[in-house]
Amino acid sequence: MTSKLFLQECQTDLLSVIMVNYNAGEWLTQAAQRVLDSDTAVELFVLDNASEDDSFTHLLHRYGTDARLHSEQLAHNLGFAAAVNRALPHVRGAYILILNPDCLISRDTLSRLRTALDAYPQAGMAGVLVLNEDGSEQASSRRHIPTPGRALVQLLFLHRLFPHWQTVAQSRQPLPTAPVELEGISGAFMCVRRAAVEQVGLLDERYFLHCEDLDWFMRFQAAGWRILFVPQLRVTHLKGVCSRRQPLRVSWYKHRAMLMFYRKFFRHSYPAPLLWVVSLGVWLRFSALALLHSLRR
């Protein structure tokens, strides 16, 4: 049925995939091919954020006549959250996968993911084991919410002195053998339940790039939904493909978004001096990265 958020009726046998493209090159078509070759019914929405390369043109040349592909080339870069939100009201699937255009799935990934979510009705969102090209686990694959306290522990390397203190990434912990609940998964592969999105709402468009996934994690859990991590399913994420042309600019958006995230969720639960220290640490980190970038150039 339709709702205030969704304009299309739900089709329970369909899984909708949304990809936001920005200069992903050949990987966009490869990622789309993997989705369209899935062994379950899919529809694919591709929003192109005013790319400067020919990635979107190549995609249309290959799959432009496929009725399962819904594509739109935007006149200017809206940012990740706004582009996703542009597609969300038009999807028809009971599950919606937000997938990076540099993330490669297997033929049975989506069908097995549906099975996992069907068996876990409390889960409003699910993620999988996200790997680098060399087969190692990416740090963001399974993680804790980066609270100001955890950020400070990681920033000052206190976890090396006190190993029991929590940091954000859990990639060094033993991999579970069955689906488990986590605080956060990889934003490169987020599958959300349509009913949960109806309750929680769209992504927060104030985040231009990065941290919109963290925001959703907080809001989903506050609404009573669980976040499921399915370790048996694995995808490869070619991290940095879309940001390689402007790495410093992307880093600036990431650091700014993190401060927005802290102000939105933690300003009333953490002492102001701690937030000031964390904010200072965030900008000092960005400044160091900017200096290193300029030296390399």
NUTI-546716 format. One line per 10 residues: number of its first residue (from 0); their letters; for each residue z, x, y of N, C-alpha, C, O. Coordinates in steps of 0.001 Angstrom, whole numbers. Example, Ala and Ser with C-alpha at 12.3 -4.5 7.8 and 13.67 -1.06 7.14 Angstrom:
2
0 = as = 7800/13190/-5690/7800/12300/-4500/7800/13200/-3300/8465/14236/-3319; 7080/12850/-2250/7140/13670/-1060/7870/12900/30/8039/13409/1138 .
END
This chain:
297
0 = mtsklflqec = 0/834/-1185/0/0/0/0/877/1247/380/2048/1199; -425/303/2347/-427/1041/3608/961/965/4250/1803/163/3845; 1181/1804/5246/2459/1824/5948/2188/2153/7399/1036/2280/7813; 3262/2290/8178/3088/2650/9582/2513/4053/9730/1798/4341/10689; 2830/4926/8773/2343/6299/8853/978/6447/8194/63/7044/8763; 849/5897/6983/-387/6058/6227/-1330/4885/6466/-924/3726/6390; -2588/5196/6753/-3587/4179/7059/-4353/3721/5830/-5037/2698/5865; -4241/4485/4729/-4959/4162/3503/-3985/3718/2420/-2831/4146/2400; -4453/2861/1524/-3618/2428/415/-3405/3587/-560/-4275/4439/-741; -2246/3594/-1169/-1899/4664/-2105/-2618/4466/-3435/-2668/3360/-3973 .
10 = qtdllsvimv = -3173/5560/-3954/-3768/5574/-5291/-2922/6495/-6158/-2925/7713/-5975; -2199/5906/-7100/-1216/6662/-7865/-1831/7731/-8750/-1150/8689/-9117; -3106/7590/-9104/-3751/8569/-9975/-4429/9693/-9202/-5109/10527/-9800; -4254/9730/-7881/-4953/10685/-7032/-3968/11654/-6384/-2881/11261/-5960; -4361/12923/-6312/-3577/13916/-5585/-4409/14389/-4402/-5550/14818/-4571; -3838/14311/-3208/-4537/14702/-1983/-4154/16130/-1611/-2988/16513/-1710; -5133/16909/-1185/-4902/18297/-782/-5369/18457/665/-6465/18031/1030; -4514/19081/1480/-4850/19357/2885/-4854/20865/3092/-3883/21550/2768; -5955/21375/3636/-6045/22784/3981/-6414/22916/5457/-7323/22242/5942; -5706/23783/6158/-6019/24102/7555/-6651/25483/7574/-6043/26459/7136 .
20 = nynagewltq = -7866/25559/8080/-8592/26824/8061/-8646/27457/9446/-8857/26784/10455; -8450/28760/9459/-8686/29545/10675/-9143/30930/10252/-8337/31798/9917; -10449/31114/10275/-11042/32421/9976/-10665/32934/8585/-10350/34113/8425; -10696/32061/7587/-10329/32481/6234/-11475/33137/5478/-11291/33599/4353; -12657/33181/6085/-13781/33843/5446/-14167/33199/4133/-14111/31978/3984; -14562/34036/3173/-15028/33542/1879/-13922/32859/1091/-14200/32071/187; -12657/33156/1429/-11549/32606/649/-11450/31095/801/-10970/30423/-112; -11887/30546/1923/-11830/29088/2102/-12647/28392/1026/-12165/27458/385; -13879/28839/824/-14731/28215/-181/-14171/28426/-1580/-14233/27524/-2416; -13626/29608/-1840/-13044/29856/-3157/-11834/28957/-3409/-11678/28402/-4497 .
30 = aaqrvldsdt = -10982/28820/-2393/-9806/27959/-2546/-10226/26506/-2748/-9653/25801/-3579; -11230/26057/-1986/-11731/24685/-2124/-12330/24465/-3508/-12130/23413/-4115; -13061/25451/-4002/-13666/25347/-5336/-12591/25163/-6400/-12736/24339/-7303; -11510/25933/-6289/-10416/25816/-7259/-9824/24407/-7238/-9500/23850/-8287; -9684/23834/-6044/-9130/22479/-5931/-10076/21463/-6549/-9656/20621/-7343; -11347/21538/-6189/-12326/20551/-6658/-12621/20687/-8146/-13110/19744/-8768; -12331/21845/-8722/-12509/22045/-10163/-11284/21649/-10962/-11250/21869/-12172; -10280/21073/-10326/-9047/20696/-11010/-9323/19668/-12108/-10294/18914/-12046; -8444/19657/-13114/-8612/18717/-14221/-7928/17385/-13961/-7656/16632/-14896; -7650/17090/-12701/-7092/15796/-12314/-7815/15305/-11076/-8462/16086/-10379 .
40 = avelfvldna = -7709/14018/-10800/-8414/13431/-9661/-7835/13943/-8349/-6623/13901/-8141; -8710/14429/-7458/-8277/14990/-6181/-9180/14518/-5051/-10316/14094/-5264; -8643/14606/-3858/-9431/14542/-2634/-8974/15704/-1777/-7804/16087/-1805; -9909/16271/-1007/-9607/17477/-247/-9940/17272/1222/-11064/16912/1571; -8957/17503/2076/-9135/17439/3527/-9092/18863/4066/-8125/19588/3833; -10124/19262/4778/-10164/20586/5395/-10298/20414/6894/-11286/19864/7381; -9301/20886/7622/-9305/20878/9081/-9569/22294/9548/-8800/23200/9228; -10634/22503/10296/-10948/23831/10793/-10470/23961/12233/-10922/23234/13118; -9546/24898/12455/-8923/25070/13768/-9762/25971/14675/-9301/27016/15135; -11018/25540/14926/-11920/26275/15822/-12075/27728/15394/-11907/28645/16197 .
50 = seddsfthll = -12402/27928/14107/-12587/29278/13582/-13721/30000/14310/-14668/29382/14796; -13596/31307/14368/-14612/32134/15008/-15540/32786/13992/-16500/33458/14370; -15258/32592/12696/-16143/33129/11669/-16984/31989/11090/-16977/30881/11626; -17703/32253/10005/-18580/31232/9415/-17975/30607/8167/-18704/30066/7335; -16665/30672/8023/-16006/30142/6822/-16240/28646/6652/-16511/28186/5543; -16139/27894/7722/-16299/26449/7639/-17754/26085/7336/-18018/25158/6571; -18679/26804/7926/-20110/26568/7665/-20436/26807/6201/-21168/26027/5592; -19898/27881/5630/-20120/28181/4217/-19559/27086/3330/-20181/26700/2341; -18378/26582/3684/-17781/25495/2900/-18690/24270/2886/-18932/23685/1830; -19191/23882/4052/-20054/22699/4129/-21368/22920/3395/-21904/21994/2785 .
60 = hrygtdarlh = -21881/24129/3450/-23120/24442/2736/-22933/24266/1233/-23844/23827/532; -21751/24610/750/-21480/24545/-700/-21046/23149/-1141/-21493/22669/-2183; -20177/22487/-362/-19577/21241/-821/-19734/20072/154/-19071/19045/9; -20600/20228/1132/-20739/19185/2143/-21149/17827/1613/-20868/16813/2251; -21810/17777/457/-22253/16491/-115/-21258/15931/-1124/-21486/14852/-1672; -20170/16632/-1378/-19160/16162/-2332/-18307/15095/-1653/-17656/15362/-643; -18313/13897/-2208/-17599/12776/-1590/-16089/12986/-1557/-15386/12308/-808; -15594/13907/-2349/-14147/14170/-2371/-13703/15033/-1200/-12507/15131/-922; -14656/15663/-509/-14334/16536/618/-14401/15759/1928/-15407/15121/2238; -13313/15825/2691/-13254/15228/4031/-12980/16380/4992/-11928/17016/4916 .
70 = seqlahnlgf = -13900/16647/5876/-13784/17831/6724/-13912/17476/8197/-14576/16509/8573; -13262/18282/9013/-13356/18109/10464/-13211/19469/11131/-12279/20220/10840; -14130/19773/12017/-14053/20994/12805/-13509/20644/14177/-14130/19881/14916; -12360/21192/14523/-11686/20859/15767/-12260/21675/16916/-12717/22802/16724; -12231/21096/18111/-12824/21756/19274/-12008/22958/19724/-12552/23901/20298; -10702/22928/19464/-9853/24068/19793/-8721/24134/18786/-8495/23187/18033; -8017/25241/18771/-6965/25481/17794/-5729/24646/18137/-5055/24898/19136; -5445/23661/17303/-4292/22781/17536/-2991/23363/17021/-1914/22873/17359; -3081/24409/16204/-1906/24888/15498/-1844/24255/14122/-2526/23268/13849; -1020/24832/13258/-982/24387/11865/-425/22969/11711/-1056/22121/11081 .
80 = aaavnralph = 741/22714/12277/1398/21418/12091/538/20275/12624/386/19252/11955; -18/20435/13805/-821/19375/14403/-2074/19092/13585/-2495/17941/13468; -2674/20140/13016/-3862/19944/12193/-3520/19192/10910/-4247/18282/10511; -2417/19567/10264/-1984/18841/9064/-1720/17380/9397/-2151/16483/8672; -1014/17147/10488/-685/15776/10886/-1928/14940/11171/-1905/13718/11023; -2999/15589/11573/-4251/14875/11842/-4832/14280/10558/-5471/13228/10583; -4601/14967/9437/-5134/14504/8159/-4183/13575/7410/-4630/12662/6716; -2879/13799/7543/-1897/13083/6718/-2068/11558/6702/-2007/10968/5623; -2278/10893/7841/-2375/9433/7788/-3547/8911/6964/-3565/7734/6603; -4522/9759/6662/-5744/9309/5997/-5769/9593/4507/-6714/9199/3824 .
90 = vrgayililn = -4752/10270/3987/-4751/10598/2562/-4431/9353/1751/-3812/8409/2243; -4868/9374/494/-4654/8228/-398/-3768/8558/-1588/-3320/7654/-2293; -3509/9836/-1821/-2767/10219/-3014/-1278/9926/-2949/-686/9850/-1873; -684/9763/-4130/774/9588/-4220/1492/10903/-3959/2650/10916/-3541; 799/12007/-4207/1304/13334/-3892/309/14030/-2967/-901/13832/-3071; 845/14848/-2061/17/15514/-1053/359/16993/-1064/1502/17379/-822; -631/17810/-1342/-427/19259/-1367/-926/19877/-73/-2097/19740/279; -27/20561/639/-407/21359/1802/-669/22761/1275/255/23441/830; -1922/23196/1323/-2345/24418/652/-3026/25362/1632/-3933/24957/2360; -2598/26609/1654/-3267/27608/2493/-4678/27886/1974/-4908/27844/766 .
100 = pdclisrdtl = -5615/28165/2865/-6985/28435/2423/-7165/29790/1763/-8264/30118/1316; -6113/30576/1696/-6151/31855/984/-5240/31814/-239/-4722/32841/-677; -5054/30617/-781/-4187/30407/-1937/-5041/29861/-3086/-5678/28818/-2936; -5061/30546/-4221/-5936/30208/-5335/-5134/29612/-6487/-4214/30238/-7015; -5502/28389/-6865/-4818/27690/-7944/-5646/27776/-9220/-6799/28207/-9191; -5059/27370/-10331/-5763/27292/-11604/-6211/25856/-11860/-5807/24932/-11154; -7052/25682/-12881/-7635/24367/-13137/-6576/23314/-13458/-6734/22146/-13104; -5491/23728/-14130/-4481/22752/-14537/-3247/22751/-13646/-2265/22078/-13959; -3280/23494/-12540/-2088/23584/-11679/-1659/22216/-11174/-483/21863/-11265; -2592/21446/-10647/-2234/20182/-10009/-1807/19126/-11019/-895/18346/-10742 .
110 = srlrtalday = -2444/19084/-12181/-2046/18098/-13192/-646/18407/-13721/151/17493/-13937; -348/19676/-13929/985/20054/-14409/2038/19836/-13319/3187/19508/-13616; 1648/20017/-12082/2572/19757/-10976/2898/18276/-10882/4049/17903/-10653; 1890/17430/-11057/2123/15978/-11074/3128/15613/-12162/4038/14816/-11934; 2960/16193/-13332/3861/15907/-14451/5297/16280/-14103/6231/15535/-14400; 5466/17441/-13469/6803/17884/-13092/7435/16940/-12075/8612/16599/-12186; 6656/16522/-11090/7190/15623/-10067/7451/14227/-10629/8425/13580/-10245; 6599/13760/-11526/6825/12451/-12150/8138/12428/-12919/8813/11401/-12995; 8491/13584/-13493/9727/13671/-14288/10956/13887/-13423/12077/13877/-13932; 10769/14081/-12131/11886/14383/-11240/11756/13524/-9976/11389/14027/-8915 .
120 = pqagmagvlv = 12058/12229/-10096/11831/11308/-8967/12665/11601/-7736/12349/11107/-6653; 13747/12411/-7872/14567/12747/-6705/13879/13784/-5816/14273/13977/-4666; 12863/14441/-6341/12198/15518/-5600/11191/14934/-4617/10263/14221/-4999; 11398/15253/-3345/10433/14849/-2332/9389/15907/-2081/8382/15653/-1421; 9628/17100/-2608/8734/18235/-2377/8857/19190/-3553/9914/19295/-4175; 7763/19886/-3850/7791/20854/-4939/6942/22066/-4594/5928/21964/-3903; 7383/23216/-5092/6636/24447/-4941/6551/25161/-6273/7169/24750/-7255; 5778/26237/-6298/5559/26987/-7534/5794/28471/-7270/6103/28865/-6146; 5648/29280/-8292/5791/30721/-8156/4545/31261/-7452/3436/31163/-7977; 4733/31823/-6277/3624/32325/-5467/3578/33838/-5581/4563/34523/-5308 .
130 = lnedgseqas = 2419/34353/-5991/2277/35764/-6305/1323/36472/-5342/407/35866/-4785; 1564/37757/-5166/608/38618/-4474/-553/38932/-5415/-511/38604/-6601; -1583/39569/-4876/-2736/39928/-5698/-2362/40837/-6854/-3000/40802/-7905; -1318/41662/-6666/-928/42600/-7714/-5/41964/-8756/459/42641/-9673; 260/40658/-8612/1091/39949/-9576/2563/39913/-9247/3333/39264/-9955; 2984/40599/-8182/4389/40565/-7776/4699/39269/-7036/3814/38651/-6444; 5955/38869/-7079/6365/37621/-6428/6503/37810/-4926/7086/38796/-4474; 5973/36876/-4154/6141/36935/-2705/7550/36514/-2326/8147/35640/-2955; 8068/37151/-1287/9457/36911/-885/9721/35460/-518/10832/34964/-702; 8695/34766/6/8874/33383/444/8710/32379/-681/8822/31175/-450 .
140 = srrhiptpgr = 8448/32844/-1891/8195/31940/-3013/9375/31020/-3288/9199/29828/-3540; 10570/31578/-3238/11811/30794/-3395/12841/31421/-2470/13043/32635/-2466; 13483/30573/-1694/14331/31123/-639/15435/30160/-224/15379/28957/-478; 16431/30736/419/17451/29957/1107/16957/29645/2513/16062/30308/3038; 17552/28630/3104/17278/28354/4517/17790/29541/5346/18924/29974/5144; 16990/30073/6264/17433/31222/7070/18363/30791/8192/17965/30731/9356; 19592/30494/7835/20587/30147/8844/20836/31358/9746/20499/32478/9364; 21415/31162/10925/21729/32320/11779/22598/33354/11079/22399/34554/11268; 23562/32907/10271/24414/33837/9551/23626/34687/8566/23804/35904/8519; 22764/34066/7785/21944/34812/6836/20968/35732/7560/20701/36846/7109 .
150 = alvqllflhr = 20437/35256/8689/19518/36088/9463/20227/37346/9949/19645/38431/9948; 21487/37202/10367/22247/38352/10853/22545/39329/9716/22466/40545/9894; 22887/38786/8545/23123/39634/7369/21882/40466/7052/21974/41664/6785; 20713/39807/7086/19475/40506/6760/19079/41475/7868/18590/42572/7598; 19290/41067/9111/18901/41900/10253/19686/43203/10278/19136/44257/10598; 20984/43134/9937/21854/44310/9963/21979/44989/8595/22774/45913/8423; 21181/44518/7617/21188/45077/6263/22575/45018/5620/22929/45871/4805; 23354/44000/5997/24703/43879/5458/24693/43540/3970/25670/43797/3267; 23581/42958/3487/23514/42597/2076/23482/43833/1182/23770/43751/-12; 23131/44982/1768/23146/46221/979/24575/46726/783/24894/47349/-230 .
160 = lfphwqtvaq = 25423/46448/1764/26829/46820/1640/27608/45777/855/28549/46101/130; 27204/44521/1009/27895/43409/345/26849/42593/-432/26367/41580/74; 26500/43014/-1630/25417/42389/-2396/25608/40902/-2667/24636/40186/-2907; 26863/40429/-2630/27104/39013/-2908/26821/38140/-1689/26794/36915/-1810; 26611/38737/-527/26271/37964/661/24819/37512/566/23935/38292/210; 24589/36266/884/23257/35698/725/22306/36130/1843/22672/36167/3017; 21078/36455/1443/19982/36604/2394/19031/35431/2170/19380/34474/1479; 17856/35498/2738/16924/34373/2646/16156/34383/1333/16167/33394/600; 15486/35497/1029/14637/35572/-160/15465/35606/-1433/16527/36226/-1480; 14965/34931/-2472/15595/34949/-3790/14704/35635/-4828/14964/35555/-6029 .
170 = srqplptapv = 13662/36305/-4359/12679/36877/-5275/13251/37982/-6160/12660/38319/-7186; 14406/38555/-5769/15021/39588/-6606/15965/39001/-7647/16489/39720/-8497; 16176/37708/-7575/17023/37056/-8562/16209/36757/-9819/14987/36627/-9739; 16865/36643/-10984/16134/36316/-12219/15351/35014/-12060/15834/34051/-11465; 14160/35004/-12591/13311/33821/-12492/13835/32739/-13435/14035/33008/-14620; 14060/31530/-12939/14539/30464/-13832/13483/30115/-14878/12293/30358/-14676; 13919/29556/-15971/13013/29210/-17067/12579/27758/-17034/11735/27341/-17827; 13151/26984/-16120/12821/25559/-15998/12874/25186/-14518/13428/25934/-13713; 12301/24032/-14149/12357/23615/-12746/13790/23528/-12231/14683/23038/-12922; 13994/24012/-11005/15324/24001/-10389/15203/23539/-8942/14132/23595/-8337 .
180 = elegisgafm = 16326/23083/-8407/16376/22715/-6999/16633/23949/-6146/17449/24798/-6504; 15938/24048/-5023/16120/25139/-4087/16222/24583/-2670/15938/23411/-2423; 16631/25447/-1749/16650/25055/-341/15269/25189/292/14948/24473/1240; 14447/26108/-230/13137/26321/380/12150/26925/-598/12530/27630/-1533; 10887/26642/-372/9790/27144/-1191/8770/27799/-260/9025/27933/937; 7633/28202/-791/6605/28826/33/5816/27774/797/5388/26770/227; 5626/28011/2095/4817/27116/2895/3347/27198/2571/2570/26360/3029; 2936/28199/1783/1535/28326/1389/1143/27283/352/-39/26995/164; 2148/26718/-321/1910/25730/-1378/3075/24755/-1370/4094/24998/-2016; 2930/23654/-645/3974/22626/-551/3383/21296/-995/2491/20755/-341 .
190 = cvrraaveqv = 3877/20781/-2092/3426/19465/-2547/4508/18442/-2226/5641/18563/-2692; 4165/17448/-1441/5155/16462/-993/4832/15076/-1560/3674/14718/-1777; 5871/14338/-1782/5733/12972/-2276/5433/12045/-1094/6106/12105/-65; 4446/11210/-1246/4027/10308/-169/5205/9470/334/5386/9304/1540; 6002/8945/-601/7135/8101/-211/8143/8871/627/8766/8308/1527; 8306/10167/332/9240/10986/1103/8725/11214/2517/9495/11168/3476; 7435/11457/2649/6854/11663/3976/6957/10389/4815/7182/10455/6024; 6792/9238/4177/6950/7975/4902/8347/7872/5507/8507/7348/6609; 9354/8365/4799/10721/8296/5287/11025/9389/6308/11640/9124/7341; 10595/10610/6019/10953/11776/6837/10083/11899/8074/10567/12280/9140 .
200 = gllderyflh = 8799/11578/7940/7888/11684/9071/7014/12920/9012/7141/13742/8105; 6132/13046/9980/5163/14125/10037/5833/15457/10356/7022/15515/10669; 5042/16522/10269/5505/17843/10693/5775/17851/12197/5146/17104/12946; 6692/18679/12629/7027/18803/14040/5975/19693/14719/5901/20891/14446; 5177/19106/15592/4061/19822/16205/4487/20795/17299/3644/21497/17857; 5761/20849/17610/6226/21836/18584/6149/23251/18011/6140/24230/18757; 6093/23348/16686/5844/24641/16058/4335/24825/15978/3657/24103/15247; 3811/25781/16720/2368/26011/16670/1974/26670/15355/957/26322/14754; 2776/27612/14922/2509/28353/13698/3825/28910/13171/4574/29553/13906; 4100/28662/11907/5320/29106/11221/6523/28210/11550/6622/27643/12638 .
210 = cedldwfmrf = 7410/28107/10591/8700/27397/10661/8581/25876/10587/9596/25189/10482; 7357/25337/10640/7222/23900/10433/7632/23536/9003/8091/22421/8757; 7468/24468/8064/7901/24215/6698/9425/24212/6601/9998/23358/5924; 10088/25159/7270/11554/25180/7284/12114/23893/7882/13097/23340/7389; 11484/23434/8935/11895/22194/9591/11813/21031/8603/12726/20210/8519; 10718/20973/7863/10562/19914/6861/11607/20044/5767/12149/19032/5320; 11911/21272/5317/12938/21449/4293/14259/20831/4747/14915/20118/3989; 14631/21109/5973/15894/20582/6515/15874/19057/6577/16842/18400/6195; 14788/18512/7052/14702/17063/7225/14611/16324/5888/15199/15254/5730; 13881/16889/4932/13791/16261/3606/15175/16192/2969/15573/15151/2446 .
220 = qaagwrilfv = 15909/17314/3016/17219/17342/2373/18225/16472/3115/19103/15874/2492; 18110/16394/4430/19002/15525/5196/18770/14057/4845/19689/13242/4937; 17546/13719/4443/17212/12345/4073/17514/12059/2607/17260/10955/2125; 18056/13047/1895/18458/12822/509/17447/13254/-534/17682/13068/-1728; 16330/13824/-117/15319/14286/-1059/15615/15716/-1505/16160/16514/-742; 15254/16028/-2738/15446/17367/-3287/14137/18167/-3181/13045/17604/-3097; 14286/19488/-3188/13136/20387/-3196/13106/21080/-4547/14063/21752/-4933; 12006/20914/-5261/11884/21387/-6630/11038/22663/-6688/9987/22749/-6052; 11503/23640/-7448/10744/24859/-7695/10350/24871/-9160/11207/24779/-10039; 9045/24984/-9428/8517/24919/-10792/8015/26309/-11182/6870/26644/-10878 .
230 = pqlrvthlkg = 8832/27125/-11842/8472/28525/-12089/7355/28718/-13104/6727/29775/-13142; 7102/27695/-13934/6049/27839/-14949/4655/27842/-14333/3703/28316/-14952; 4531/27317/-13124/3234/27252/-12454/3118/28405/-11475/4046/28675/-10713; 1975/29088/-11495/1800/30283/-10676/483/30208/-9918/-545/29817/-10471; 527/30588/-8647/-680/30661/-7832/-704/32018/-7125/333/32651/-6924; -1898/32441/-6759/-2050/33706/-6041/-2314/33424/-4576/-3210/32655/-4228; -1511/34066/-3711/-1664/33887/-2271/-2105/35211/-1662/-1381/36205/-1720; -3290/35214/-1083/-3837/36421/-447/-3303/36491/976/-4032/36250/1938; -2052/36816/1094/-1299/36702/2342/-1943/37475/3489/-2350/38626/3330; -2028/36819/4649/-2502/37482/5853/-3980/37356/6130/-4464/37904/7120 .
240 = vcsrrqplrv = -4721/36647/5282/-6164/36520/5475/-6487/35879/6825/-7371/36346/7542; -5773/34816/7166/-6082/34089/8400/-5510/34745/9653/-5887/34383/10767; -4605/35702/9481/-3951/36314/10646/-4404/37739/10918/-3934/38360/11871; -5307/38272/10101/-5634/39692/10207/-6337/40045/11506/-6283/41196/11939; -7008/39064/12148/-7705/39369/13397/-6745/39498/14568/-6996/40261/15501; -5641/38753/14523/-4684/38753/15631/-3257/38848/15095/-2474/37919/15293; -2901/39928/14432/-1584/40010/13794/-425/39951/14777/611/39359/14473; -581/40549/15938/516/40557/16904/744/39164/17480/1884/38737/17664; -342/38468/17759/-212/37113/18294/454/36198/17273/1309/35386/17627; 64/36327/16009/673/35527/14951/2153/35854/14834/2976/34957/14647 .
250 = swykhramlm = 2497/37133/14943/3898/37542/14874/4702/36942/16023/5849/36535/15843; 4095/36890/17198/4791/36285/18349/5083/34811/18087/6187/34338/18357; 4091/34080/17560/4316/32666/17235/5433/32517/16206/6252/31602/16296; 5461/33419/15231/6473/33342/14183/7870/33544/14751/8785/32793/14416; 8048/34547/15607/9365/34819/16169/9804/33709/17131/10971/33318/17147; 8861/33208/17926/9199/32111/18830/9601/30871/18039/10556/30182/18395; 8860/30591/16955/9158/29408/16143/10533/29500/15506/11230/28494/15373; 10928/30716/15109/12242/30877/14492/13356/30524/15478/14349/29907/15092; 13202/30906/16737/14210/30566/17740/14236/29057/17990/15306/28480/18186; 13062/28417/17985/13015/26962/18123/13750/26297/16967/14481/25325/17158 .
260 = fyrkffrhsy = 13550/26829/15772/14200/26292/14575/15719/26412/14694/16437/25460/14387; 16215/27569/15137/17655/27751/15303/18225/26778/16317/19267/26166/16082; 17538/26634/17451/18043/25730/18500/18068/24284/18019/18978/23530/18363; 17083/23899/17235/16992/22512/16803/18091/22143/15803/18660/21054/15878; 18390/23053/14865/19263/22687/13749/20657/23321/13772/21555/22830/13089; 20860/24393/14537/22116/25125/14399/22890/25316/15697/23974/25899/15673; 22377/24851/16819/23070/25155/18075/24428/24477/18177/25279/24925/18945; 24652/23392/17410/25942/22705/17469/26875/23103/16325/28033/22687/16296; 26375/23910/15382/27201/24257/14222/27548/25739/14151/28299/26163/13273; 26998/26530/15079/27300/27959/15120/27800/28328/16512/27361/27731/17495 .
270 = papllwvvsl = 28704/29292/16620/29189/29717/17938/28028/30251/18781/27140/30940/18279; 28058/29918/20060/26992/30351/20953/26801/31873/20956/25657/32328/20966; 27877/32681/20947/27672/34131/20935/26874/34621/19721/26061/35538/19839; 27109/34011/18562/26359/34409/17375/24880/34086/17544/24020/34890/17185; 24585/32915/18086/23183/32546/18311/22532/33485/19319/21354/33819/19192; 23297/33908/20318/22742/34866/21298/22402/36190/20610/21351/36777/20865; 23291/36650/19745/23057/37908/19034/21823/37786/18143/20984/38686/18101; 21723/36663/17433/20573/36459/16551/19283/36375/17365/18265/36951/16981; 19325/35665/18477/18140/35556/19331/17716/36922/19855/16531/37254/19877; 18707/37707/20276/18402/39061/20740/17784/39880/19610/16831/40630/19825 .
280 = gvwlrfsala = 18331/39730/18411/17798/40457/17267/16369/40060/16945/15548/40902/16581; 16074/38765/17082/14703/38291/16826/13726/38949/17778/12675/39434/17358; 14068/38969/19081/13134/39540/20057/13082/41057/19982/12041/41649/20264; 14176/41694/19612/14136/43146/19405/13239/43494/18219/12510/44485/18243; 13307/42670/17199/12435/42893/16036/10976/42739/16423/10135/43551/16037; 10675/41699/17185/9287/41508/17622/8840/42672/18503/7717/43155/18367; 9708/43121/19398/9357/44238/20285/9055/45497/19480/8126/46238/19802; 9840/45736/18435/9605/46899/17586/8268/46787/16864/7533/47768/16749; 7959/45588/16379/6678/45372/15708/5514/45550/16677/4484/46126/16328; 5690/45046/17903/4633/45185/18917/4397/46653/19256/3253/47081/19413 .
290 = llhslrr = 5479/47426/19369/5360/48855/19663/4656/49575/18519/3776/50405/18746; 5046/49254/17303/4421/49881/16146/2927/49539/16076/2098/50381/15733; 2610/48293/16407/1203/47861/16409/388/48632/17444/-734/49055/17167; 951/48810/18628/230/49536/19688/38/51011/19331/-996/51601/19645; 1040/51603/18673/924/52997/18252/-144/53172/17187/-870/54167/17188; -244/52212/16279/-1259/52295/15234/-2663/52161/15791/-3613/52733/15255; -2789/51403/16869/-4107/51221/17488/-4526/52462/18277/-5608/52484/18864 .
END
